Amino acid sequence: MPEVLHIGKYYPPHMGGMETYLRDLVVHQSASMNVKVLVAGDSVITKTEAIDGANVTRLSTFGTIASLPVCPLLARRLRGRNDALVHLHLPNPGAAAAFLISGHPGRLIVTHHSDTLGRRILRRFSDPFVKRIMDRASAIVVTSKRYLDSSEELRPFREKCHIIHIGIDPTRFELEMRNEADAIRLEYGSRIVLAVGRLVPYKGFEYLIRSMRDVDARLLLIGTGPLQAKLQELIQTSGVAEKVSLVGRVENIAPYYKAADLFVLPSISRAEAFGIVQLEAMASGLPVVNTAIDSGVPEVSVDGETGLTVTPQNAKKLADAINLLLGSPELRMKYGLAAAQRVKGEFSVRIMAERTLRVYEDLMRSGFTVKTSERNHPELRRSL
């Protein structure tokens, strides 16, 4: 049976786009492959468990630096292994460095979820690892053409990049859930605008909150994060306390999609590389309002086909798009139906897993051998 080792940041129930992507790959690959996973844990104790058909090891972790887990044992865990394929999920400079130091000889596949942005001081240390790991990789998976075209980090490696869109299981969002949706509408009203995401700066939620001054509807913002108090204060000072609710974290988000009239992703920078929540909303039959940022976001939900794309950091444009959709049930239905079909045809997890497997198979057939094994270059290991 073919085998693959995934190296990620975290693994569910730890939540995040990279974690969801990794789990979905693991679930589909474990039916036909021997799958192992190395990720950071939530304590100083290393734990291994069988989950989702795979062997998942959560390594002892000693806090974070710039939101990146510190796992000093990762290089040691990798050294001496002989996994045929290693699939590394970036950005994660610490894991990149650990892989290089370990001298692991396996064929390396990298999923480039996004460029390493900001963190100027940290990047002086981490950028050399990232460049070397991209050079070492025999295949690089990129989640959208738009991101590939705009990434300085990927430019030197375009010839070995494969565009494979992130996918979801659309059946999770096709159930009607009428009773649950009706209960949400009873609590919040019949005109609901929905947004979902961590409460962090690049999500642009402050612009969405300000836009609600000119919208006759209720905004439900699902998520938690460091900006919660600041956004709550903005809700009060903007005079939209009766229109905007910070819902926090919810266990089952699907009924909220069913209760909503439309979905908004108001992100303001390419730190939002893809926007998986768009796919969930689209699979639920919702039109999407997103922003024309330089990433895969507007490639997922297409302006004039599955929703509307507006200028980022512009509350008025957001309000205009939301009002246009709220005022036209026919347009909402047209975009929503097209959105659901687009997810089924291009963004399902089955398609994502099949395309990834083809990359694996091509590498195995090619007989690729590592030209520069760090194991045989002690000077490189010392430089790391």
C-alpha positions in Angstrom: 0.0 0.0 0.0 1.4 3.4 -0.9 2.3 5.7 2.0 2.4 9.4 2.7 3.5 11.4 5.7 1.8 14.8 6.2 3.6 17.5 8.2 1.2 20.3 9.2 0.8 23.0 11.8 -2.1 21.5 13.8 -4.9 18.9 13.3 -8.6 19.1 14.1 -10.3 19.7 16.5 -7.8 22.6 16.3 -9.7 24.9 13.9 -8.4 26.7 10.8 -8.3 26.5 7.0 -5.0 24.6 6.8 -6.2 22.2 9.5 -9.5 21.5 7.6 -7.7 21.0 4.4 -5.3 18.6 6.0 -8.1 16.6 7.6 -10.1 16.3 4.4 -7.0 15.0 2.5 -6.3 12.5 5.3 -9.9 11.2 5.3 -9.9 10.6 1.6 -6.3 9.3 1.3 -6.6 6.8 4.2 -9.0 4.7 2.2 -6.3 3.7 -0.2 -3.0 4.8 1.4 -1.0 4.3 4.6 -1.3 7.9 6.0 0.7 9.3 8.9 0.5 12.9 10.3 3.0 14.9 12.3 1.6 18.2 13.8 2.0 20.4 16.8 0.1 19.5 19.9 -1.5 21.7 22.6 0.8 20.6 25.5 4.4 19.5 26.3 3.3 15.9 26.1 3.5 14.1 22.7 0.4 12.1 21.9 -0.3 9.6 19.1 -3.8 8.5 18.1 -5.7 6.7 15.3 -8.1 9.2 13.8 -9.7 9.6 10.4 -8.1 6.4 9.3 -4.6 7.7 9.9 -1.9 7.7 12.6 -1.8 11.2 13.9 1.1 12.3 16.2 0.7 15.6 18.1 4.2 16.6 19.1 5.1 18.3 22.4 4.8 22.0 21.8 6.4 24.8 23.8 4.2 27.8 23.0 4.2 29.8 19.8 6.3 32.5 18.1 4.3 34.9 15.8 1.4 32.3 15.8 3.8 29.5 14.7 4.1 26.5 17.0 7.5 25.7 18.6 8.1 21.9 18.3 11.8 21.2 19.1 11.3 17.4 18.6 10.1 17.6 15.0 13.5 17.3 13.4 14.4 14.3 15.6 11.1 12.6 14.8 11.8 13.0 11.0 15.4 11.8 11.2 15.9 8.2 10.1 12.4 7.8 8.6 12.0 6.4 5.2 8.5 7.6 4.1 8.2 7.4 0.4 6.2 10.6 0.1 6.2 13.6 2.5 3.5 16.3 2.1 4.5 19.5 3.9 1.9 22.3 4.5 3.2 25.9 4.4 3.5 28.5 5.7 5.2 26.8 8.6 8.9 27.9 8.7 9.7 25.8 11.7 8.6 22.6 10.0 10.5 23.5 6.9 13.6 24.0 8.9 13.1 20.7 10.8 12.6 18.8 7.5 15.8 20.2 6.0 17.8 19.5 9.2 16.5 15.9 9.4 17.8 15.0 6.0 14.7 13.0 5.3 15.2 11.4 1.8 11.5 11.1 0.7 9.9 12.8 -2.2 8.6 16.1 -1.0 5.3 17.7 -2.0 4.5 21.1 -0.6 1.1 22.7 -0.4 1.6 26.5 -0.5 -1.4 27.8 1.3 -0.1 31.4 1.3 3.0 33.5 1.3 4.8 34.2 4.6 3.5 37.7 5.2 4.6 40.4 7.7 6.7 39.3 10.6 9.7 41.2 9.2 12.2 40.2 11.9 11.1 36.6 12.0 11.4 36.3 8.2 15.1 37.3 8.2 15.5 33.9 9.9 12.7 31.9 8.2 12.9 33.0 4.5 16.1 31.0 3.8 14.3 27.8 5.0 11.3 28.5 2.9 13.3 29.1 -0.2 15.4 25.9 0.3 12.3 23.8 1.0 10.6 25.1 -2.1 13.8 24.3 -4.1 13.9 20.8 -2.4 10.3 20.0 -3.3 9.6 18.0 -6.4 6.0 19.4 -6.6 4.2 22.4 -5.2 0.5 22.6 -4.9 -1.1 26.0 -5.1 -4.7 26.6 -4.4 -5.5 29.1 -7.1 -4.1 30.5 -10.3 -4.6 34.1 -9.1 -2.4 33.4 -6.1 0.2 31.7 -8.2 0.3 34.7 -10.6 0.7 37.2 -7.8 3.2 35.5 -5.5 6.8 36.6 -5.5 7.5 33.6 -3.2 6.3 31.2 -5.9 7.7 32.9 -9.0 11.1 31.1 -9.1 9.3 27.7 -8.8 6.4 28.1 -11.2 7.5 25.2 -13.4 6.8 22.7 -10.7 3.5 24.2 -9.4 0.2 22.4 -9.7 -3.0 24.4 -9.2 -5.4 22.3 -7.1 -8.4 24.2 -5.7 -9.3 23.5 -2.1 -12.5 21.5 -1.8 -15.2 20.8 0.7 -17.8 18.1 1.2 -20.9 19.9 -0.3 -23.3 17.3 1.1 -22.7 18.7 4.6 -24.4 21.9 3.5 -27.2 20.5 1.3 -29.5 19.4 4.2 -32.5 21.6 4.6 -32.3 22.1 8.4 -35.6 24.1 8.3 -36.3 23.9 12.0 -32.9 25.1 13.0 -32.9 27.9 10.4 -36.4 29.0 11.4 -35.2 29.3 15.1 -32.3 31.5 14.0 -34.6 33.8 12.0 -37.0 33.9 14.9 -34.2 35.2 17.1 -32.5 37.6 14.7 -35.1 38.5 12.1 -36.0 37.6 8.5 -33.2 39.6 6.7 -29.8 38.1 7.7 -26.4 38.9 6.4 -23.8 36.3 7.4 -20.0 36.6 7.9 -17.7 33.9 9.3 -14.0 34.1 10.3 -11.4 34.8 13.0 -11.7 38.3 14.3 -8.3 39.5 13.0 -7.3 42.6 11.0 -7.0 41.1 7.5 -10.6 39.9 7.6 -11.8 43.5 7.2 -14.8 43.1 9.5 -14.6 46.7 10.6 -15.7 47.8 7.1 -18.5 45.3 7.1 -19.7 46.6 10.5 -19.6 50.2 9.2 -21.5 49.2 6.1 -24.4 48.1 8.2 -25.3 51.7 8.9 -26.8 51.8 5.4 -28.3 48.3 5.4 -31.7 47.3 6.6 -30.8 43.8 7.9 -29.2 41.9 10.7 -25.5 41.0 10.4 -24.4 37.8 12.2 -20.6 37.6 12.6 -19.5 34.2 13.7 -16.0 33.7 15.1 -13.6 34.6 17.8 -10.3 36.4 18.0 -8.1 39.2 19.3 -10.3 42.0 17.8 -13.5 40.9 19.6 -13.5 43.8 22.1 -12.5 46.4 19.5 -15.2 45.2 17.1 -17.8 45.3 19.9 -16.8 48.9 20.7 -17.1 49.7 16.9 -20.6 48.3 16.8 -21.6 50.7 19.7 -19.9 53.8 18.3 -21.2 53.2 14.8 -24.8 53.1 16.0 -25.4 49.6 14.7 -25.9 47.7 17.9 -29.4 46.7 16.9 -28.2 45.5 13.5 -24.9 43.6 14.3 -24.4 40.6 16.5 -21.1 39.0 17.4 -22.2 35.4 17.7 -18.9 33.9 18.8 -18.1 30.3 18.1 -20.9 27.9 17.1 -20.7 24.1 17.1 -22.8 23.7 13.9 -22.5 26.5 11.4 -24.7 24.9 8.7 -28.1 26.2 10.0 -26.7 29.7 9.9 -26.0 29.4 6.2 -29.5 28.1 5.7 -31.0 31.0 7.7 -29.0 33.7 5.9 -29.9 35.7 2.7 -26.3 36.2 1.6 -22.7 35.8 2.7 -20.0 38.4 3.0 -16.2 37.9 3.0 -14.8 41.5 3.4 -11.1 40.6 3.5 -8.6 43.4 2.9 -5.3 41.7 2.1 -3.8 38.6 0.4 -3.4 37.1 3.9 -6.8 35.8 3.0 -5.4 33.4 0.4 -8.6 31.5 -0.5 -11.5 31.9 1.9 -12.9 28.4 2.5 -16.0 29.8 4.2 -17.0 31.1 0.8 -17.3 27.5 -0.4 -19.5 26.5 2.6 -21.8 29.5 1.9 -21.9 28.7 -1.8 -22.6 25.0 -1.2 -25.6 26.2 1.0 -26.9 28.1 -2.0 -26.0 31.6 -0.8 -24.7 34.4 -3.1 -21.4 35.8 -1.9 -20.1 39.4 -1.6 -16.3 39.3 -1.6 -13.5 41.7 -2.3 -11.1 42.2 -5.2 -7.9 41.4 -3.2 -4.8 40.0 -4.9 -5.4 36.3 -3.9 -7.7 33.4 -4.8 -10.7 34.9 -3.1 -12.4 36.4 -6.2 -11.4 33.3 -8.1 -13.7 31.2 -5.9 -16.9 33.3 -6.0 -16.9 35.0 -9.4 -18.3 38.5 -9.8 -21.6 38.5 -11.7 -21.9 34.7 -11.7 -22.1 33.5 -8.1 -22.1 36.9 -6.3 -20.6 40.4 -6.3 -17.0 41.5 -5.9 -16.3 44.9 -4.6 -13.3 47.2 -3.8 -11.7 46.2 -0.5 -11.7 48.6 2.5 -14.8 50.3 1.3 -17.9 50.2 3.5 -20.0 52.0 1.0 -19.3 49.5 -1.8 -20.1 46.7 0.6 -23.4 48.3 1.6 -24.3 48.8 -2.1 -23.7 45.2 -3.0 -25.5 43.9 0.1 -28.5 46.1 -0.6 -28.6 45.1 -4.3 -28.8 41.4 -3.3 -31.3 42.0 -0.5 -33.5 44.0 -2.8 -33.6 41.3 -5.5 -34.7 37.7 -4.5 -34.4 36.7 -8.2 -30.8 37.7 -8.3 -30.0 36.0 -5.0 -31.6 32.8 -6.3 -29.7 33.0 -9.6 -26.3 33.5 -8.0 -27.1 31.0 -5.2 -27.9 28.2 -7.6 -24.8 29.0 -9.7 -22.7 29.0 -6.5 -23.9 25.6 -5.4 -23.2 24.1 -8.9 -19.7 25.7 -9.0 -18.8 24.0 -5.7 -20.0 20.6 -7.0 -18.1 21.0 -10.3 -14.8 22.5 -9.2 -14.5 22.7 -5.4 -15.5 19.4 -3.9 -13.1 17.6 -1.6 -13.3 14.5 -3.8 -11.9 16.4 -6.8 -9.2 18.0 -4.6 -8.2 14.5 -3.2 -8.2 12.9 -6.7 -6.0 15.7 -8.2 -3.6 15.5 -5.3 -3.3 11.7 -5.7 -2.5 12.2 -9.4 0.4 14.4 -8.3 1.6 11.7 -6.0 1.3 9.0 -8.7 3.2 11.2 -11.2 6.1 11.6 -8.8 6.2 7.9 -8.0 6.2 7.0 -11.7 8.9 9.5 -12.5 11.4 7.7 -10.3 12.5 11.1 -8.8 15.5 11.0 -6.5 16.6 13.7 -4.2 19.5 15.5 -5.9 20.6 17.3 -2.7 19.9 15.4 0.4 20.8 17.6 3.4 21.8 14.4 5.1 24.9 14.3 2.8 25.6 18.0 3.2 26.7 18.8 6.7 27.6 22.3 5.7 24.0 23.1 4.8 22.8 21.6 8.1 25.2 23.7 10.0 23.9 26.8 8.1 20.4 26.0 9.2 
